[in-house]
Amino acid sequence: MAVLCKPAITVPEYVITVEDTLELARRLHSDHPQLDLVLDLIAHTGVQKRHLIQPIEKVLQHPGFDERSAVYEAQTKERVPAVVRRALDQAELEPQQIDLIIYVSCTGFMMPPPTAWLMNTMGFRPQTRQLPIAQLGCAAGGAAVNRAHDFCMAHPGANVLIVACEFCSLCYQPTDTGVGTLLSNGLFGDAIAAAVVRGEGGTGVRLERNGSYVIPQTERWISYAVRSTGFHFQLDKRVPGTMEPLAPALSALAEEHQWNASKLDFYIIHAGGPRILDDLSRFLDVPQEAFRFSRATLTEYGNIASAVVLDALARMFDDASALDGDRGLMAGFGPGITAEMALGTWTSDPAPGE
C-alpha cells in the first residue's frame, strides 16, 4: 500500500494582482496590435493574484541566463528545506526513513540536482535514490506521484519524498510578445510543494492505479525554445481544447479499475487555466464544484506548474471533506501533450505502531 500524505506548500512573499498584471500589459505593450485580446484573455484566467520570488521590477529585467540560473539555485536552497521539513512532519517521518527523492522543476537547472544538496543538508541517507524530472512541465507533479507509486509497489514498505520547485517568473522574456506568451505572463506564478508517499500506514490518498497518455502529434504545442537568454515558453492556441481527447483517457483508466470517472468522490486536476477545468467538467460529466480545489489554486496562486496538483490536494486535506473509502482521480497535464493520471482511495489508517 502506498499512501500520498498531506503536501506542504509555500509561496514567496512578493504578490502581483490581476489588476497589476493588466496595468503592466497596458504600459509595456501599448502598441501591441492585439492588446485588447491579450487584456481580455488575462482578465478571464480566473487568477486573482500570483506570488513571485522577486519584486516585479526585478522580474521584468533580464540580467542574463547565467544570473537567472544563480538566482534559481540560491532561491532553491533558501526556500526548499522548510517545505521538505513540513512534508516529512505531516507524514510523521524523518529524513533517514526516505528511500527515494523525486525532484521536479521545469523553471531552472542545477547539476548535480538539488536532491544531492538536500541529502547532504538535511540528513537523508547516502543510499537514498534520486530521480530528478525536468522536462514534463506541468505534468511533472502527476508524474512524480505516479513514479513514487511505482517505486513503492516495487519496494514494499519504502517511503518516497516528492518535491516540486517552480520559479516560473525566472522564465519571463521581455522580447517575447506573442499572444500566447503574454497570456502566460499573466497566468504563471512561483511556488514550492513537497509531499511524502508512505509505503505503510498514513492518512491520505491510497494510490491504486496510474497511467499516462500522450496526444499524438502535439509535441510542439507546449514547449521551450532554449536560447542564450534562457527558456522561452511557447504555447499553441490549440492547447485549451485538449480536454476533449484527454477526457476519454481518464475515463479509460477508471474503467480499467472498474470505476466510473464521472461518479467519483474527489478530483485533483491540474489547473492550467479556466477552460481546462470547464471542459473537463463537461466531457467527464461532473459538476464544476468537483474541481473546487484546483480552481482555488488557480485563483489564489495562478498556474504554479508541477506544484498545482499538490497544492490542490493540500486544500482537500484542509477542507476535511474526504471520508474513508472515498474514491478519486488525480491528473496533471503538460508538454507532450502528456497526461499523468492516478486513481486512489481516501484512507486514515494510522502509521505502524500507533
VEXMAR-438390 format. One record per residue (C-alpha): residue number from 1; residue in three letters; z negated, y, x negated. Coordinates in Angstrom, 1 decimal, always signed. Last residue first. Example, Ala and Ser with C-alpha at 12.3 -4.5 7.8 and 13.67 -1.06 7.14 Angstrom:
2
+-----+--------+--------+--------+--------+
| num | residu |     pz |     py |     px |
+-----+--------+--------+--------+--------+
|   2 |    SER |   -7.1 |   -1.1 |  -13.7 |
|   1 |    ALA |   -7.8 |   -4.5 |  -12.3 |
+-----+--------+--------+--------+--------+
***
This chain:
354
+-----+--------+--------+--------+--------+
| num | residu |     pz |     py |     px |
+-----+--------+--------+--------+--------+
| 354 |    GLU |  -16.6 |   +3.7 |   -0.1 |
| 353 |    GLY |  -15.8 |   +1.3 |   -2.9 |
| 352 |    PRO |  -12.1 |   +1.5 |   -2.6 |
| 351 |    ALA |  -10.9 |   +4.7 |   -1.0 |
| 350 |    PRO |  -11.4 |   +5.1 |   +2.7 |
| 349 |    ASP |   -8.5 |   +4.3 |   +5.1 |
| 348 |    SER |   -7.5 |   +7.4 |   +7.0 |
| 347 |    THR |   -4.0 |   +6.4 |   +7.7 |
| 346 |    TRP |   -0.9 |   +8.1 |   +9.0 |
| 345 |    THR |   +2.2 |   +5.9 |   +9.0 |
| 344 |    GLY |   +5.3 |   +6.4 |   +6.8 |
| 343 |    LEU |   +9.0 |   +6.7 |   +6.6 |
| 342 |    ALA |  +10.9 |   +8.4 |   +3.8 |
| 341 |    MET |  +14.2 |  +10.1 |   +3.2 |
| 340 |    GLU |  +15.9 |  +11.7 |   +0.3 |
| 339 |    ALA |  +19.1 |  +13.4 |   +1.5 |
| 338 |    THR |  +21.7 |  +14.4 |   -1.1 |
| 337 |    ILE |  +24.7 |  +16.8 |   -0.9 |
| 336 |    GLY |  +25.0 |  +16.1 |   -3.8 |
| 335 |    PRO |  +22.7 |  +19.0 |   -4.2 |
| 334 |    GLY |  +19.7 |  +19.2 |   -1.9 |
| 333 |    PHE |  +17.9 |  +17.8 |   +1.2 |
| 332 |    GLY |  +14.4 |  +16.5 |   +1.5 |
| 331 |    ALA |  +13.2 |  +14.3 |   +4.3 |
| 330 |    MET |   +9.9 |  +13.0 |   +5.6 |
| 329 |    LEU |   +9.6 |  +10.9 |   +8.8 |
| 328 |    GLY |   +6.5 |   +9.9 |  +10.8 |
| 327 |    ARG |   +4.5 |   +7.3 |  +12.6 |
| 326 |    ASP |   +1.0 |   +7.9 |  +13.9 |
| 325 |    GLY |   -1.2 |   +4.9 |  +13.3 |
| 324 |    ASP |   -4.4 |   +6.8 |  +12.6 |
| 323 |    LEU |   -4.1 |  +10.2 |  +14.2 |
| 322 |    ALA |   -2.4 |  +13.3 |  +13.0 |
| 321 |    SER |   -3.5 |  +16.6 |  +14.4 |
| 320 |    ALA |   -5.8 |  +17.8 |  +11.6 |
| 319 |    ASP |   -3.7 |  +21.0 |  +11.3 |
| 318 |    ASP |   -4.8 |  +21.3 |   +7.7 |
| 317 |    PHE |   -3.3 |  +17.9 |   +6.9 |
| 316 |    MET |   -0.1 |  +18.9 |   +8.7 |
| 315 |    ARG |   +0.0 |  +22.1 |   +6.6 |
| 314 |    ALA |   -0.3 |  +20.1 |   +3.4 |
| 313 |    LEU |   +2.7 |  +18.1 |   +4.6 |
| 312 |    ALA |   +4.7 |  +21.3 |   +5.0 |
| 311 |    ASP |   +3.7 |  +22.4 |   +1.5 |
| 310 |    LEU |   +4.7 |  +19.0 |   +0.0 |
| 309 |    VAL |   +8.1 |  +19.1 |   +1.8 |
| 308 |    VAL |   +8.8 |  +22.6 |   +0.6 |
| 307 |    ALA |   +7.9 |  +22.1 |   -3.0 |
| 306 |    SER |  +11.4 |  +21.0 |   -4.0 |
| 305 |    ALA |  +12.9 |  +24.3 |   -3.2 |
| 304 |    ILE |  +10.4 |  +27.0 |   -2.2 |
| 303 |    ASN |  +12.6 |  +28.3 |   +0.7 |
| 302 |    GLY |  +10.7 |  +31.2 |   +2.1 |
| 301 |    TYR |   +6.9 |  +31.4 |   +1.7 |
| 300 |    GLU |   +5.4 |  +32.4 |   +5.1 |
| 299 |    THR |   +8.3 |  +31.8 |   +7.5 |
| 298 |    LEU |   +9.9 |  +28.9 |   +5.7 |
| 297 |    THR |   +6.6 |  +27.1 |   +5.3 |
| 296 |    ALA |   +5.7 |  +27.7 |   +8.9 |
| 295 |    ARG |   +9.1 |  +26.3 |   +9.9 |
| 294 |    SER |   +8.4 |  +23.1 |   +8.0 |
| 293 |    PHE |   +5.0 |  +22.7 |   +9.7 |
| 292 |    ARG |   +6.5 |  +23.5 |  +13.2 |
| 291 |    PHE |   +9.3 |  +20.9 |  +12.9 |
| 290 |    ALA |   +8.2 |  +18.8 |  +15.9 |
| 289 |    GLU |   +7.8 |  +22.1 |  +17.9 |
| 288 |    GLN |  +11.6 |  +22.3 |  +18.0 |
| 287 |    PRO |  +11.7 |  +19.3 |  +20.3 |
| 286 |    VAL |  +13.4 |  +16.1 |  +19.1 |
| 285 |    ASP |  +16.9 |  +14.9 |  +20.0 |
| 284 |    LEU |  +17.8 |  +13.9 |  +16.5 |
| 283 |    PHE |  +21.0 |  +16.0 |  +16.5 |
| 282 |    ARG |  +19.4 |  +18.9 |  +18.3 |
| 281 |    SER |  +16.2 |  +19.1 |  +16.2 |
| 280 |    LEU |  +18.3 |  +18.6 |  +13.1 |
| 279 |    ASP |  +20.5 |  +21.5 |  +14.1 |
| 278 |    ASP |  +17.6 |  +23.9 |  +14.6 |
| 277 |    LEU |  +15.8 |  +22.8 |  +11.5 |
| 276 |    ILE |  +18.8 |  +23.2 |   +9.2 |
| 275 |    ARG |  +19.8 |  +26.3 |  +11.1 |
| 274 |    PRO |  +16.5 |  +28.0 |  +10.2 |
| 273 |    GLY |  +17.0 |  +27.6 |   +6.4 |
| 272 |    GLY |  +16.4 |  +25.1 |   +3.7 |
| 271 |    ALA |  +13.3 |  +23.9 |   +5.5 |
| 270 |    HIS |  +12.9 |  +20.4 |   +4.0 |
| 269 |    ILE |  +11.5 |  +18.2 |   +6.8 |
| 268 |    ILE |   +8.1 |  +16.8 |   +7.5 |
| 267 |    TYR |   +8.3 |  +15.2 |  +10.9 |
| 266 |    PHE |   +5.4 |  +13.8 |  +13.0 |
| 265 |    ASP |   +4.8 |  +11.4 |  +15.9 |
| 264 |    LEU |   +8.2 |   +9.7 |  +16.0 |
| 263 |    LYS |  +10.4 |   +9.1 |  +19.0 |
| 262 |    SER |  +13.8 |  +10.5 |  +18.0 |
| 261 |    ALA |  +13.9 |   +8.6 |  +14.7 |
| 260 |    ASN |  +13.4 |   +5.3 |  +16.7 |
| 259 |    TRP |  +11.6 |   +2.7 |  +14.6 |
| 258 |    GLN |  +12.6 |   -0.9 |  +13.8 |
| 257 |    HIS |  +12.3 |   -0.2 |  +10.1 |
| 256 |    GLU |  +16.1 |   -0.5 |   +9.6 |
| 255 |    GLU |  +16.4 |   +1.7 |  +12.8 |
| 254 |    ALA |  +14.4 |   +4.4 |  +11.0 |
| 253 |    LEU |  +16.8 |   +4.4 |   +8.1 |
| 252 |    ALA |  +19.7 |   +4.5 |  +10.4 |
| 251 |    SER |  +18.3 |   +7.5 |  +12.3 |
| 250 |    LEU |  +17.9 |   +9.5 |   +9.1 |
| 249 |    ALA |  +21.5 |   +8.6 |   +8.1 |
| 248 |    PRO |  +22.7 |   +9.6 |  +11.6 |
| 247 |    ALA |  +21.1 |  +13.0 |  +11.1 |
| 246 |    LEU |  +22.8 |  +13.6 |   +7.8 |
| 245 |    PRO |  +26.4 |  +13.9 |   +9.1 |
| 244 |    GLU |  +25.5 |  +16.6 |  +11.7 |
| 243 |    MET |  +22.7 |  +18.1 |   +9.5 |
| 242 |    THR |  +25.3 |  +19.3 |   +7.0 |
| 241 |    GLY |  +26.4 |  +22.4 |   +9.0 |
| 240 |    PRO |  +24.2 |  +24.9 |   +7.0 |
| 239 |    VAL |  +26.1 |  +23.8 |   +3.8 |
| 238 |    ARG |  +29.6 |  +24.8 |   +5.0 |
| 237 |    LYS |  +29.3 |  +28.3 |   +3.5 |
| 236 |    ASP |  +29.1 |  +26.8 |   +0.0 |
| 235 |    LEU |  +26.2 |  +27.9 |   -2.1 |
| 234 |    GLN |  +26.4 |  +28.5 |   -5.8 |
| 233 |    PHE |  +23.3 |  +29.4 |   -7.9 |
| 232 |    HIS |  +24.0 |  +30.8 |  -11.4 |
| 231 |    PHE |  +21.6 |  +29.3 |  -13.9 |
| 230 |    GLY |  +21.3 |  +31.0 |  -17.2 |
| 229 |    THR |  +23.0 |  +34.1 |  -18.7 |
| 228 |    SER |  +24.9 |  +32.0 |  -21.3 |
| 227 |    ARG |  +26.3 |  +30.0 |  -18.4 |
| 226 |    VAL |  +25.3 |  +27.1 |  -16.2 |
| 225 |    ALA |  +27.1 |  +27.2 |  -12.9 |
| 224 |    TYR |  +24.6 |  +25.7 |  -10.6 |
| 223 |    SER |  +25.5 |  +23.7 |   -7.4 |
| 222 |    ILE |  +25.3 |  +23.3 |   -3.7 |
| 221 |    TRP |  +28.6 |  +22.6 |   -2.0 |
| 220 |    ARG |  +30.3 |  +21.2 |   -5.1 |
| 219 |    GLU |  +29.0 |  +17.6 |   -4.6 |
| 218 |    THR |  +30.2 |  +17.5 |   -1.0 |
| 217 |    GLN |  +32.9 |  +14.8 |   -1.2 |
| 216 |    PRO |  +30.9 |  +12.1 |   +0.4 |
| 215 |    ILE |  +27.5 |  +13.0 |   +2.0 |
| 214 |    VAL |  +24.9 |  +11.4 |   -0.2 |
| 213 |    TYR |  +22.2 |   +9.3 |   +1.3 |
| 212 |    SER |  +18.8 |   +8.1 |   +0.0 |
| 211 |    GLY |  +16.2 |   +5.7 |   +1.4 |
| 210 |    ASN |  +12.5 |   +5.1 |   +1.8 |
| 209 |    ARG |  +10.3 |   +2.6 |   +3.6 |
| 208 |    GLU |   +6.5 |   +2.2 |   +4.2 |
| 207 |    LEU |   +4.6 |   +5.1 |   +2.7 |
| 206 |    ARG |   +1.1 |   +5.3 |   +4.1 |
| 205 |    VAL |   +0.8 |   +9.0 |   +4.8 |
| 204 |    GLY |   -2.7 |  +10.5 |   +4.3 |
| 203 |    THR |   -6.2 |   +9.3 |   +3.6 |
| 202 |    GLY |   -7.0 |   +7.1 |   +0.6 |
| 201 |    GLY |   -7.1 |   +3.5 |   -0.3 |
| 200 |    GLU |   -5.1 |   +1.7 |   -3.0 |
| 199 |    GLY |   -1.9 |   +2.6 |   -4.8 |
| 198 |    ARG |   -2.6 |   +6.3 |   -4.4 |
| 197 |    VAL |   +0.3 |   +8.8 |   -4.3 |
| 196 |    VAL |   -1.1 |  +12.1 |   -5.6 |
| 195 |    ALA |   +0.2 |  +15.5 |   -4.7 |
| 194 |    ALA |   +1.2 |  +18.7 |   -6.5 |
| 193 |    ALA |   +2.8 |  +22.0 |   -5.4 |
| 192 |    ILE |   +3.8 |  +25.1 |   -7.3 |
| 191 |    ALA |   +5.6 |  +28.1 |   -5.6 |
| 190 |    ASP |   +8.2 |  +30.8 |   -6.0 |
| 189 |    GLY |  +10.5 |  +32.0 |   -3.2 |
| 188 |    PHE |  +14.1 |  +31.6 |   -2.0 |
| 187 |    LEU |  +15.6 |  +33.2 |   +1.1 |
| 186 |    GLY |  +16.6 |  +36.8 |   +0.4 |
| 185 |    ASN |  +18.3 |  +36.1 |   -2.9 |
| 184 |    SER |  +19.9 |  +33.1 |   -1.3 |
| 183 |    LEU |  +21.7 |  +35.4 |   +1.2 |
| 182 |    LEU |  +23.0 |  +37.5 |   -1.7 |
| 181 |    THR |  +24.3 |  +34.3 |   -3.3 |
| 180 |    GLY |  +26.0 |  +33.1 |   -0.2 |
| 179 |    VAL |  +27.6 |  +36.5 |   +0.4 |
| 178 |    GLY |  +28.9 |  +36.6 |   -3.1 |
| 177 |    THR |  +27.4 |  +39.3 |   -5.3 |
| 176 |    ASP |  +26.5 |  +37.6 |   -8.6 |
| 175 |    THR |  +26.1 |  +40.3 |  -11.3 |
| 174 |    PRO |  +22.3 |  +40.7 |  -10.7 |
| 173 |    GLN |  +21.6 |  +37.0 |  -11.3 |
| 172 |    TYR |  +18.3 |  +35.8 |   -9.9 |
| 171 |    CYS |  +17.4 |  +32.4 |  -11.3 |
| 170 |    LEU |  +14.0 |  +33.3 |  -12.5 |
| 169 |    SER |  +13.1 |  +34.2 |   -8.9 |
| 168 |    CYS |  +13.3 |  +30.5 |   -8.1 |
| 167 |    PHE |  +10.2 |  +29.7 |  -10.0 |
| 166 |    GLU |   +9.7 |  +26.1 |   -8.7 |
| 165 |    CYS |   +7.1 |  +23.7 |  -10.0 |
| 164 |    ALA |   +6.8 |  +20.4 |   -8.1 |
| 163 |    VAL |   +4.2 |  +18.0 |   -9.5 |
| 162 |    ILE |   +3.8 |  +14.4 |   -8.3 |
| 161 |    LEU |   +0.9 |  +12.2 |   -9.7 |
| 160 |    VAL |   +1.2 |   +8.5 |   -9.3 |
| 159 |    ASN |   -1.5 |   +5.8 |   -8.9 |
| 158 |    ALA |   -1.0 |   +2.1 |   -9.6 |
| 157 |    GLY |   -2.7 |   -0.5 |   -7.4 |
| 156 |    PRO |   +0.4 |   -2.7 |   -7.1 |
| 155 |    HIS |   +3.0 |   -1.9 |   -9.8 |
| 154 |    ALA |   +6.5 |   -2.5 |   -8.4 |
| 153 |    MET |   +5.5 |   -1.2 |   -5.0 |
| 152 |    CYS |   +3.5 |   +1.7 |   -6.5 |
| 151 |    PHE |   +6.6 |   +2.6 |   -8.6 |
| 150 |    ASP |   +8.9 |   +2.5 |   -5.6 |
| 149 |    HIS |   +6.5 |   +4.8 |   -3.6 |
| 148 |    ALA |   +6.3 |   +7.2 |   -6.5 |
| 147 |    ARG |  +10.1 |   +7.2 |   -6.7 |
| 146 |    ASN |  +10.2 |   +8.0 |   -3.0 |
| 145 |    VAL |   +7.7 |  +10.9 |   -3.2 |
| 144 |    ALA |   +9.6 |  +12.3 |   -6.1 |
| 143 |    ALA |  +12.9 |  +12.0 |   -4.3 |
| 142 |    GLY |  +11.5 |  +13.9 |   -1.4 |
| 141 |    GLY |  +10.4 |  +16.8 |   -3.6 |
| 140 |    ALA |  +13.7 |  +16.5 |   -5.5 |
| 139 |    ALA |  +15.9 |  +17.2 |   -2.5 |
| 138 |    CYS |  +15.5 |  +21.0 |   -3.1 |
| 137 |    GLY |  +17.2 |  +20.8 |   -6.5 |
| 136 |    LEU |  +18.2 |  +17.3 |   -7.5 |
| 135 |    GLN |  +18.9 |  +18.2 |  -11.1 |
| 134 |    ALA |  +15.6 |  +18.4 |  -13.0 |
| 133 |    ILE |  +13.5 |  +15.2 |  -12.4 |
| 132 |    PRO |  +11.0 |  +14.4 |  -15.1 |
| 131 |    LEU |   +9.5 |  +10.9 |  -15.0 |
| 130 |    GLN |   +6.6 |  +10.3 |  -17.4 |
| 129 |    ARG |   +4.5 |   +7.1 |  -17.9 |
| 128 |    THR |   +0.9 |   +7.4 |  -18.8 |
| 127 |    GLN |   +0.1 |   +5.4 |  -21.9 |
| 126 |    PRO |   -1.3 |   +8.4 |  -23.7 |
| 125 |    ARG |   -4.0 |   +8.6 |  -20.9 |
| 124 |    PHE |   -4.2 |  +11.9 |  -19.0 |
| 123 |    GLY |   -6.9 |  +14.2 |  -20.3 |
| 122 |    MET |   -5.7 |  +17.6 |  -19.0 |
| 121 |    THR |   -4.1 |  +19.3 |  -22.0 |
| 120 |    ASN |   -2.3 |  +16.5 |  -23.9 |
| 119 |    MET |   -1.0 |  +14.8 |  -20.8 |
| 118 |    LEU |   -0.1 |  +18.1 |  -19.2 |
| 117 |    TRP |   +1.9 |  +19.0 |  -22.3 |
| 116 |    ALA |   +3.8 |  +15.7 |  -22.2 |
| 115 |    THR |   +4.5 |  +16.1 |  -18.4 |
| 114 |    PRO |   +5.8 |  +19.6 |  -19.0 |
| 113 |    PRO |   +9.0 |  +18.1 |  -20.5 |
| 112 |    PRO |   +9.6 |  +17.9 |  -24.2 |
| 111 |    MET |  +11.8 |  +19.7 |  -23.7 |
| 110 |    MET |  +11.5 |  +22.5 |  -21.2 |
| 109 |    PHE |  +13.9 |  +23.8 |  -18.5 |
| 108 |    GLY |  +13.7 |  +26.2 |  -15.6 |
| 107 |    THR |  +14.5 |  +26.5 |  -11.9 |
| 106 |    CYS |  +15.3 |  +22.9 |  -10.9 |
| 105 |    SER |  +11.8 |  +21.5 |  -11.2 |
| 104 |    VAL |  +10.3 |  +18.1 |  -10.6 |
| 103 |    TYR |   +7.5 |  +16.3 |  -12.5 |
| 102 |    ILE |   +6.7 |  +12.7 |  -11.8 |
| 101 |    ILE |   +3.6 |  +11.6 |  -13.6 |
| 100 |    LEU |   +2.9 |   +7.9 |  -13.8 |
|  99 |    ASP |   -0.3 |   +5.8 |  -14.2 |
|  98 |    ILE |   -2.9 |   +8.2 |  -13.1 |
|  97 |    GLN |   -6.5 |   +7.0 |  -13.3 |
|  96 |    GLN |   -7.3 |   +8.8 |  -16.6 |
|  95 |    PRO |   -6.5 |  +12.1 |  -14.8 |
|  94 |    GLU |   -9.4 |  +11.5 |  -12.4 |
|  93 |    LEU |   -9.0 |  +10.5 |   -8.7 |
|  92 |    GLU |  -10.5 |  +11.5 |   -5.4 |
|  91 |    ALA |   -7.1 |  +12.2 |   -3.9 |
|  90 |    GLN |   -8.2 |  +15.8 |   -3.0 |
|  89 |    ASP |   -9.7 |  +16.1 |   -6.4 |
|  88 |    LEU |   -6.4 |  +15.0 |   -8.1 |
|  87 |    ALA |   -4.4 |  +17.5 |   -6.0 |
|  86 |    ARG |   -6.9 |  +20.2 |   -6.9 |
|  85 |    ARG |   -6.7 |  +19.5 |  -10.6 |
|  84 |    VAL |   -2.9 |  +19.5 |  -10.5 |
|  83 |    VAL |   -2.9 |  +22.9 |   -8.9 |
|  82 |    ALA |   -5.2 |  +24.3 |  -11.5 |
|  81 |    PRO |   -3.1 |  +22.8 |  -14.3 |
|  80 |    VAL |   +0.3 |  +24.3 |  -13.0 |
|  79 |    ARG |   -0.4 |  +28.1 |  -13.2 |
|  78 |    GLU |   -0.7 |  +29.2 |  -16.9 |
|  77 |    LYS |   +1.3 |  +26.4 |  -18.5 |
|  76 |    THR |   +4.2 |  +26.9 |  -16.0 |
|  75 |    GLN |   +4.0 |  +30.6 |  -16.3 |
|  74 |    ALA |   +4.4 |  +30.5 |  -20.1 |
|  73 |    GLU |   +7.2 |  +28.0 |  -19.9 |
|  72 |    TYR |   +9.2 |  +29.9 |  -17.3 |
|  71 |    VAL |   +8.6 |  +33.2 |  -19.1 |
|  70 |    ALA |   +9.9 |  +31.8 |  -22.3 |
|  69 |    SER |  +13.0 |  +30.4 |  -20.5 |
|  68 |    ARG |  +13.6 |  +33.9 |  -19.0 |
|  67 |    GLU |  +13.4 |  +35.3 |  -22.5 |
|  66 |    ASP |  +16.1 |  +32.9 |  -23.7 |
|  65 |    PHE |  +18.3 |  +33.4 |  -20.7 |
|  64 |    GLY |  +18.5 |  +37.1 |  -21.2 |
|  63 |    PRO |  +16.4 |  +40.2 |  -20.2 |
|  62 |    HIS |  +17.9 |  +40.3 |  -16.7 |
|  61 |    GLN |  +16.1 |  +42.9 |  -14.6 |
|  60 |    LEU |  +15.7 |  +42.5 |  -10.8 |
|  59 |    VAL |  +12.8 |  +40.1 |  -11.3 |
|  58 |    LYS |  +11.0 |  +42.7 |  -13.4 |
|  57 |    GLU |  +11.1 |  +45.3 |  -10.6 |
|  56 |    ILE |  +10.2 |  +42.6 |   -8.1 |
|  55 |    PRO |   +6.8 |  +42.1 |   -9.8 |
|  54 |    GLN |   +6.6 |  +38.7 |  -11.5 |
|  53 |    ILE |   +5.7 |  +35.2 |  -10.4 |
|  52 |    LEU |   +7.1 |  +35.9 |   -6.9 |
|  51 |    HIS |   +5.9 |  +35.1 |   -3.4 |
|  50 |    ARG |   +8.0 |  +35.4 |   -0.2 |
|  49 |    LYS |   +7.6 |  +37.1 |   +3.1 |
|  48 |    GLN |   +8.8 |  +37.0 |   +6.7 |
|  47 |    VAL |  +11.5 |  +34.3 |   +6.3 |
|  46 |    GLY |  +13.1 |  +33.3 |   +9.7 |
|  45 |    THR |  +16.5 |  +33.5 |   +8.0 |
|  44 |    HIS |  +17.8 |  +35.8 |  +10.7 |
|  43 |    ALA |  +17.2 |  +39.1 |   +8.9 |
|  42 |    ILE |  +18.9 |  +37.8 |   +5.7 |
|  41 |    LEU |  +22.0 |  +36.8 |   +7.6 |
|  40 |    ASP |  +22.2 |  +40.1 |   +9.4 |
|  39 |    LEU |  +21.8 |  +42.0 |   +6.1 |
|  38 |    VAL |  +24.5 |  +40.0 |   +4.5 |
|  37 |    LEU |  +26.9 |  +40.4 |   +7.4 |
|  36 |    ASP |  +26.4 |  +44.2 |   +7.3 |
|  35 |    LEU |  +26.9 |  +44.3 |   +3.6 |
|  34 |    GLN |  +30.3 |  +42.6 |   +3.8 |
|  33 |    PRO |  +32.3 |  +45.1 |   +1.8 |
|  32 |    HIS |  +29.5 |  +45.7 |   -0.7 |
|  31 |    ASP |  +29.3 |  +49.5 |   -1.4 |
|  30 |    SER |  +25.5 |  +49.8 |   -0.7 |
|  29 |    HIS |  +24.8 |  +46.7 |   -2.7 |
|  28 |    LEU |  +21.6 |  +47.6 |   -4.6 |
|  27 |    ARG |  +20.1 |  +50.0 |   -2.1 |
|  26 |    ARG |  +21.0 |  +48.2 |   +1.1 |
|  25 |    ALA |  +20.0 |  +44.8 |   -0.4 |
|  24 |    LEU |  +16.8 |  +46.3 |   -1.7 |
|  23 |    GLU |  +16.0 |  +47.6 |   +1.8 |
|  22 |    LEU |  +16.7 |  +44.3 |   +3.4 |
|  21 |    THR |  +14.4 |  +42.5 |   +0.8 |
|  20 |    ASP |  +11.5 |  +44.9 |   +1.3 |
|  19 |    GLU |  +11.7 |  +44.5 |   +5.1 |
|  18 |    VAL |  +11.8 |  +40.7 |   +4.6 |
|  17 |    THR |   +8.6 |  +41.0 |   +2.6 |
|  16 |    ILE |   +8.1 |  +40.7 |   -1.1 |
|  15 |    VAL |   +4.8 |  +39.5 |   -2.5 |
|  14 |    TYR |   +3.5 |  +39.2 |   -6.1 |
|  13 |    GLU |   +0.4 |  +37.0 |   -6.3 |
|  12 |    PRO |   +1.9 |  +33.6 |   -7.0 |
|  11 |    VAL |   +2.0 |  +30.7 |   -4.5 |
|  10 |    THR |   -0.3 |  +27.7 |   -4.9 |
|   9 |    ILE |   -0.2 |  +24.3 |   -3.1 |
|   8 |    ALA |   -2.3 |  +21.1 |   -3.3 |
|   7 |    PRO |   -1.0 |  +18.1 |   -1.5 |
|   6 |    LYS |   -3.1 |  +15.8 |   +0.7 |
|   5 |    CYS |   -2.6 |  +12.1 |   -0.2 |
|   4 |    LEU |   +0.5 |  +10.0 |   -0.1 |
|   3 |    VAL |   -0.7 |   +6.5 |   +0.4 |
|   2 |    ALA |   +0.9 |   +3.5 |   -1.3 |
|   1 |    MET |   +0.0 |   +0.0 |   +0.0 |
+-----+--------+--------+--------+--------+
***
